[in-house]
Amino acid sequence: MDTDDSMAELYADADRLKGLTLRDLGFVPHPDSLSSHERAELDAETLERMAGISAEDRRLGLDRARLLAGALWQASVFLVDELFEDIIALYGKGQITREDIDETSVLWSLPPQYATRYTGRFARRFLLVAADLTTKLAGTWTMPSCVAQELAVRCLLDKVDLIAATYDLDLEPDWRGTLTDRMLEDTDSEMLYDPSLDGFQHNEQLTESLRLAPMTFEHWFEPFGEDRSVAPYARTG
């Protein structure tokens, strides 16, 4: 497939992404295109800033948001497809090693201190929450239901990053920060990647004082609250 065909597919896939709006993806519309309710939610300074964007910059912003939407859609496909590949790669293995996980397509993106616990069973559970995440992008977006699904967001953005690099996409410089802010209620799960904080998840006094959701490995698939749901298979360790 040549570059023109690839770009055409990205734009076509952008229109299939229903869970996030172009504004969610960084596009700044002219205030005149907003509803009275939307304008009422913004202060005068914000409205003035939005109105001051040039037509050329607004066109560029719209194009970048559409490319990001298309990349998100394609990354959703890659994420699920590659998790199937990871499941196949881990099938029949006894003790999982860090080297096994380093060779995977998705699981390597998860917190490395738990690498030896990313078994085939874990990968199947993770596949379910990842697939649910991508369904939200295709339909109605809701915030992640558990720690594992928050980590799946990170894996998804890693795939977007790969697509952007492959096609040399002209995206907003901070597109990842924009998506992180929109797709996560907080970035607490990022603490699992910080070597200097290793073990914090086992300190109940600390996690309670910081009002963190339980983040020990055993709690990754537990719903954040009664208003969140996780598939029974994923919740069964």
Buried (B, 14 or more C-beta within 10 A) or exposed (E): EEEEEBBEBBEEBBEEBBBBBBEBBBBBBEBEEBEEEEBEEBEEEEBEEBEEBEEEEBEBBBBBBBBBBBBBBBBBEBBBEBBBEBBEBBEEEEEBEEEBBEEBBBBBBBBBBBBEEBBBBBBBBBBBBBBBBBEBBEEEBEBBBBBBBBBBBBBBBBBBBBBBEEBEBEBBEEBBEBBBEBBBEEEBBBBBBEEEEEEBBEEEEEBEEEEBBBBEBEEBBBBBEEEBEBBEEBBEE
